[in-house]
Amino acid sequence: MSSPAEPDKLFEITILRHGESIGNFENRLQGQMDYPLTELGIRQAEALANRWISSGICFDHIISSPLSRAYQTATIIAEKLNINQIETDPLWMERDMGVFSGQTFFFSMKLTIFLRTLSFYRYYILGVYH
Protein backbone atom coordinates (compact mmCIF):
# COMPACT_ATOMS: atom_id res chain seq x y z
CA MET A 1 0.00 0.00 0.00
CA SER A 2 1.29 3.44 -0.83
CA SER A 3 1.65 6.34 1.56
CA PRO A 4 -0.72 9.37 1.36
CA ALA A 5 2.06 11.39 -0.30
CA GLU A 6 2.38 8.74 -3.02
CA PRO A 7 -1.02 7.95 -4.56
CA ASP A 8 -1.75 4.51 -5.89
CA LYS A 9 -0.86 4.10 -9.55
CA LEU A 10 -3.73 3.43 -11.88
CA PHE A 11 -3.16 1.52 -15.09
CA GLU A 12 -5.60 1.18 -17.94
CA ILE A 13 -5.00 -1.78 -20.21
CA THR A 14 -6.50 -2.01 -23.67
CA ILE A 15 -6.50 -5.41 -25.34
CA LEU A 16 -6.74 -5.30 -29.10
CA ARG A 17 -7.20 -8.15 -31.55
CA HIS A 18 -5.27 -7.96 -34.79
CA GLY A 19 -6.88 -6.88 -38.05
CA GLU A 20 -8.09 -9.43 -40.58
CA SER A 21 -5.28 -11.80 -41.59
CA ILE A 22 -4.88 -14.10 -44.57
CA GLY A 23 -5.78 -16.98 -42.22
CA ASN A 24 -9.00 -15.21 -41.16
CA PHE A 25 -9.89 -14.53 -44.80
CA GLU A 26 -9.31 -18.19 -45.71
CA ASN A 27 -11.35 -19.33 -42.66
CA ARG A 28 -8.40 -21.17 -41.10
CA LEU A 29 -7.56 -22.08 -37.53
CA GLN A 30 -4.43 -19.98 -37.24
CA GLY A 31 -3.00 -20.97 -33.90
CA GLN A 32 0.67 -20.07 -34.03
CA MET A 33 0.88 -20.24 -37.83
CA ASP A 34 2.14 -16.88 -39.03
CA TYR A 35 -0.32 -15.21 -41.41
CA PRO A 36 0.13 -11.54 -42.33
CA LEU A 37 -2.67 -8.99 -42.49
CA THR A 38 -4.84 -8.63 -45.56
CA GLU A 39 -5.39 -5.21 -47.14
CA LEU A 40 -8.64 -5.06 -45.17
CA GLY A 41 -6.74 -5.87 -41.95
CA ILE A 42 -4.33 -3.01 -42.62
CA ARG A 43 -7.23 -0.62 -43.24
CA GLN A 44 -8.93 -1.85 -40.02
CA ALA A 45 -5.82 -1.07 -37.96
CA GLU A 46 -5.44 2.34 -39.63
CA ALA A 47 -9.12 3.16 -39.03
CA LEU A 48 -8.86 2.25 -35.36
CA ALA A 49 -5.72 4.33 -34.91
CA ASN A 50 -7.42 7.30 -36.60
CA ARG A 51 -10.46 6.86 -34.36
CA TRP A 52 -8.25 6.87 -31.27
CA ILE A 53 -6.45 9.98 -32.52
CA SER A 54 -9.72 11.83 -33.13
CA SER A 55 -10.95 10.76 -29.68
CA GLY A 56 -7.75 11.95 -27.99
CA ILE A 57 -6.84 8.46 -26.81
CA CYS A 58 -3.14 7.80 -26.33
CA PHE A 59 -0.99 5.00 -24.98
CA ASP A 60 2.36 4.84 -23.22
CA HIS A 61 3.37 1.36 -24.25
CA ILE A 62 2.50 -1.41 -26.71
CA ILE A 63 3.07 -5.11 -26.12
CA SER A 64 2.43 -7.44 -29.05
CA SER A 65 2.60 -11.07 -29.98
CA PRO A 66 5.58 -11.70 -32.25
CA LEU A 67 3.26 -13.18 -34.89
CA SER A 68 3.20 -10.92 -37.95
CA ARG A 69 -0.57 -10.30 -37.94
CA ALA A 70 -0.40 -8.91 -34.40
CA TYR A 71 2.91 -7.11 -34.88
CA GLN A 72 1.71 -5.47 -38.12
CA THR A 73 -1.39 -4.23 -36.31
CA ALA A 74 0.73 -2.93 -33.43
CA THR A 75 3.14 -1.23 -35.83
CA ILE A 76 0.34 0.60 -37.63
CA ILE A 77 -1.13 1.78 -34.31
CA ALA A 78 2.31 2.79 -32.96
CA GLU A 79 3.23 4.80 -36.05
CA LYS A 80 -0.05 6.71 -36.06
CA LEU A 81 0.03 7.37 -32.30
CA ASN A 82 3.77 8.23 -32.24
CA ILE A 83 4.76 5.36 -29.97
CA ASN A 84 8.45 4.66 -30.51
CA GLN A 85 8.80 1.10 -29.30
CA ILE A 86 6.77 -2.10 -29.47
CA GLU A 87 7.64 -4.84 -27.02
CA THR A 88 7.03 -8.37 -28.26
CA ASP A 89 6.24 -11.17 -25.89
CA PRO A 90 5.49 -14.78 -26.92
CA LEU A 91 3.06 -15.04 -23.99
CA TRP A 92 0.64 -13.06 -26.18
CA MET A 93 0.76 -15.59 -29.02
CA GLU A 94 -2.37 -17.52 -29.82
CA ARG A 95 -2.82 -21.02 -28.50
CA ASP A 96 -1.06 -23.70 -30.55
CA MET A 97 -3.76 -25.64 -32.38
CA GLY A 98 -1.54 -28.67 -33.03
CA VAL A 99 -2.55 -30.70 -36.11
CA PHE A 100 -5.41 -28.27 -36.67
CA SER A 101 -3.10 -25.26 -37.17
CA GLY A 102 -3.46 -23.89 -40.65
CA GLN A 103 -6.43 -26.11 -41.49
CA THR A 104 -9.80 -24.72 -42.52
CA PHE A 105 -12.62 -24.88 -39.99
CA PHE A 106 -14.50 -27.27 -42.25
CA PHE A 107 -11.54 -29.65 -42.55
CA SER A 108 -10.92 -29.43 -38.79
CA MET A 109 -14.51 -30.40 -38.05
CA LYS A 110 -14.30 -33.37 -40.44
CA LEU A 111 -10.99 -34.44 -38.88
CA THR A 112 -12.45 -34.19 -35.38
CA ILE A 113 -15.43 -36.37 -36.34
CA PHE A 114 -13.10 -38.89 -38.01
CA LEU A 115 -10.78 -39.07 -34.99
CA ARG A 116 -13.69 -39.50 -32.57
CA THR A 117 -15.17 -42.23 -34.77
CA LEU A 118 -11.78 -43.93 -35.07
CA SER A 119 -11.34 -43.75 -31.31
CA PHE A 120 -14.79 -45.26 -30.75
CA TYR A 121 -14.14 -48.19 -33.13
CA ARG A 122 -10.67 -48.75 -31.70
CA TYR A 123 -12.13 -49.18 -28.25
CA TYR A 124 -15.08 -51.21 -29.52
CA ILE A 125 -13.03 -53.61 -31.66
CA LEU A 126 -10.23 -54.06 -29.12
CA GLY A 127 -12.66 -54.45 -26.25
CA VAL A 128 -11.14 -51.53 -24.34
CA TYR A 129 -13.79 -49.96 -22.15
CA HIS A 130 -13.64 -47.38 -19.41
C-alpha positions as CSV (number, residue, x, y, z in Angstrom):
1,M,0.0,0.0,0.0
2,S,1.3,3.4,-0.8
3,S,1.6,6.3,1.6
4,P,-0.7,9.4,1.4
5,A,2.1,11.4,-0.3
6,E,2.4,8.7,-3.0
7,P,-1.0,7.9,-4.6
8,D,-1.7,4.5,-5.9
9,K,-0.9,4.1,-9.5
10,L,-3.7,3.4,-11.9
11,F,-3.2,1.5,-15.1
12,E,-5.6,1.2,-17.9
13,I,-5.0,-1.8,-20.2
14,T,-6.5,-2.0,-23.7
15,I,-6.5,-5.4,-25.3
16,L,-6.7,-5.3,-29.1
17,R,-7.2,-8.1,-31.5
18,H,-5.3,-8.0,-34.8
19,G,-6.9,-6.9,-38.0
20,E,-8.1,-9.4,-40.6
21,S,-5.3,-11.8,-41.6
22,I,-4.9,-14.1,-44.6
23,G,-5.8,-17.0,-42.2
24,N,-9.0,-15.2,-41.2
25,F,-9.9,-14.5,-44.8
26,E,-9.3,-18.2,-45.7
27,N,-11.4,-19.3,-42.7
28,R,-8.4,-21.2,-41.1
29,L,-7.6,-22.1,-37.5
30,Q,-4.4,-20.0,-37.2
31,G,-3.0,-21.0,-33.9
32,Q,0.7,-20.1,-34.0
33,M,0.9,-20.2,-37.8
34,D,2.1,-16.9,-39.0
35,Y,-0.3,-15.2,-41.4
36,P,0.1,-11.5,-42.3
37,L,-2.7,-9.0,-42.5
38,T,-4.8,-8.6,-45.6
39,E,-5.4,-5.2,-47.1
40,L,-8.6,-5.1,-45.2
41,G,-6.7,-5.9,-42.0
42,I,-4.3,-3.0,-42.6
43,R,-7.2,-0.6,-43.2
44,Q,-8.9,-1.9,-40.0
45,A,-5.8,-1.1,-38.0
46,E,-5.4,2.3,-39.6
47,A,-9.1,3.2,-39.0
48,L,-8.9,2.2,-35.4
49,A,-5.7,4.3,-34.9
50,N,-7.4,7.3,-36.6
51,R,-10.5,6.9,-34.4
52,W,-8.2,6.9,-31.3
53,I,-6.4,10.0,-32.5
54,S,-9.7,11.8,-33.1
55,S,-10.9,10.8,-29.7
56,G,-7.7,11.9,-28.0
57,I,-6.8,8.5,-26.8
58,C,-3.1,7.8,-26.3
59,F,-1.0,5.0,-25.0
60,D,2.4,4.8,-23.2
61,H,3.4,1.4,-24.2
62,I,2.5,-1.4,-26.7
63,I,3.1,-5.1,-26.1
64,S,2.4,-7.4,-29.0
65,S,2.6,-11.1,-30.0
66,P,5.6,-11.7,-32.3
67,L,3.3,-13.2,-34.9
68,S,3.2,-10.9,-37.9
69,R,-0.6,-10.3,-37.9
70,A,-0.4,-8.9,-34.4
71,Y,2.9,-7.1,-34.9
72,Q,1.7,-5.5,-38.1
73,T,-1.4,-4.2,-36.3
74,A,0.7,-2.9,-33.4
75,T,3.1,-1.2,-35.8
76,I,0.3,0.6,-37.6
77,I,-1.1,1.8,-34.3
78,A,2.3,2.8,-33.0
79,E,3.2,4.8,-36.1
80,K,0.0,6.7,-36.1
81,L,0.0,7.4,-32.3
82,N,3.8,8.2,-32.2
83,I,4.8,5.4,-30.0
84,N,8.4,4.7,-30.5
85,Q,8.8,1.1,-29.3
86,I,6.8,-2.1,-29.5
87,E,7.6,-4.8,-27.0
88,T,7.0,-8.4,-28.3
89,D,6.2,-11.2,-25.9
90,P,5.5,-14.8,-26.9
91,L,3.1,-15.0,-24.0
92,W,0.6,-13.1,-26.2
93,M,0.8,-15.6,-29.0
94,E,-2.4,-17.5,-29.8
95,R,-2.8,-21.0,-28.5
96,D,-1.1,-23.7,-30.5
97,M,-3.8,-25.6,-32.4
98,G,-1.5,-28.7,-33.0
99,V,-2.5,-30.7,-36.1
100,F,-5.4,-28.3,-36.7
101,S,-3.1,-25.3,-37.2
102,G,-3.5,-23.9,-40.7
103,Q,-6.4,-26.1,-41.5
104,T,-9.8,-24.7,-42.5
105,F,-12.6,-24.9,-40.0
106,F,-14.5,-27.3,-42.3
107,F,-11.5,-29.7,-42.5
108,S,-10.9,-29.4,-38.8
109,M,-14.5,-30.4,-38.1
110,K,-14.3,-33.4,-40.4
111,L,-11.0,-34.4,-38.9
112,T,-12.4,-34.2,-35.4
113,I,-15.4,-36.4,-36.3
114,F,-13.1,-38.9,-38.0
115,L,-10.8,-39.1,-35.0
116,R,-13.7,-39.5,-32.6
117,T,-15.2,-42.2,-34.8
118,L,-11.8,-43.9,-35.1
119,S,-11.3,-43.7,-31.3
120,F,-14.8,-45.3,-30.8
121,Y,-14.1,-48.2,-33.1
122,R,-10.7,-48.8,-31.7
123,Y,-12.1,-49.2,-28.2
124,Y,-15.1,-51.2,-29.5
125,I,-13.0,-53.6,-31.7
126,L,-10.2,-54.1,-29.1
127,G,-12.7,-54.4,-26.2
128,V,-11.1,-51.5,-24.3
129,Y,-13.8,-50.0,-22.2
130,H,-13.6,-47.4,-19.4
